[in-house]
Amino acid sequence: MTVTRPLRLFNSLGRRVQDFTPAGDGVVRLYSCGPTVYSYAHIGNLRAYTFADTLRRALLWKGLQVEHVINITDVGHAVAEAELGEDKLEVAAARERRSVEEIAAMYTEAFFADLAALNILPAHHYPRATQYVDQMIRFAERLAERGFTYEIESGLYFDTSKDPAYGQLGLIDAGGQLEGARVEEVPGRRQKTDFALWRAEAPGQLRAMRWNSPWGWGAPGWHLECSVMSMLLLGEHFDIHTGGVDHRQLHHVNEIAQSEAYLGDGQPWVKFWLHNEFLQLGSAKISKSAGHVLTVGELADQGFHPLAYRLFLLGGHYRSQLEFTTAGLDGAQSALRRLVRRTAALGQLPSVTTAAEARALAGDDSAAVAAIDQIDDAISADLNTPRALAVLQDALRDPKLSEQGQRAVVAASAAVLGLPFGNLGPADVEPATTGRPEVDEAAVERLVADREAARAARDWSRADAIRAELTELGIQVTDTADGPTWTRAG
């Protein structure tokens, strides 16, 4: 059966939902901004890669081929919004008494381990910035030849006044900078939106990582590497660029400016720009600069399975801010255990990648085909993972589905959500402890179902009594449009 639903994605360029179709040969070329490897990736960082993985799985689900690039920034930079300041990798190297190369290698491997723990598909390319400096210099030289640059003591700068469309992605104008951004004063810089293509060493400075260039010894600017590496690996124009919403206002704005000036063909450099929202801790986003460095490894030390964190992220839409709480993660872990326990009873699952394969697996089970169609509807609607999860949970409770039909729905869910149900057994997700006594989840499920039946019969006293019993067990029940959910209180 041919998939007829278009994949509709929210394009930050224009701020609207659009039907997605790949250009050219039908291969989707996808670039995701990668980490600066001077520290461990925190859980907020990893939301971006879980989102990009969900996008990639949705493209595969639609029967498309994907070529994915995630860069590794192993050249040190100052704080992202500034052009001057301390070098992150050099500061980390001094702090940990290692070389800059050792720091970059260690945290790159840690990043790969985090991706594997979250069941994120490996990218096809992980280019290191240090391997492309010569190409970055040539890129900047072409911009200089085309009249888009000027040189001052601190390096070579891109002149944003030469780009009448500057700031379109971030909805900012070239005469100003987004409100609240940290932008240092740079002597000689013409506009505060102008950005460094090459950062020259200051007099008397000797950087640990340095290259010679027509503008003296120094290092490439932060924005330059993504333009250069993406074009070399994916072609001058490609389909999708992803990153965190903070990149939408500065980093990606500058990437577009320098790339379209370099190409000079009057065409948009990239068709679709997709951005995930922040992970919040209280009222603030989780960030290294704010001291929020909770990692997947630290969650595991606290007894949380890494896939519980993935499930926690999937429970919110990628374009919605998501508040991180221990109670929320505990609820996701309980939900993961229930899902694994139910799906493990179905035995070994077949491997499914596309919607067509899932429908074929469902055969003549019309209820299963309907559920798979609902999953397709959800993922086609700008990657609505909360709705896809609800379809899975409903299907596992639906008596109309045959066992083969349930297997097809679970396999489809594993394909789009990246939760490897066929490779997980109850023992794989049971060892977690969070300092509180375990509950009999099967008994809790029965109580929740009994309460729902009492509510349906309008037996409010019985429903209230069951809620009180659940509260005594430390269980908090929330009634939603999709039915009741429960988490451990606290």
Helices and strands as residue ranges (DSSP letters): E 8-11, E 16-19, E 27-32, H 43-61, E 65-70, H 88-96, H 100-117, G 129-132, H 133-145, E 149-152, E 155-158, G 160-162, E 195-200, E 218-220, H 224-234, E 238-244, H 245-248, H 251-263, E 270-276, E 279-281, E 284-285, H 296-301, H 306-314, E 322-323, H 326-344, H 355-362, H 366-380, H 385-397, H 403-417, G 421-423, H 426-429, H 441-456, H 460-472, E 475-480, E 483-488
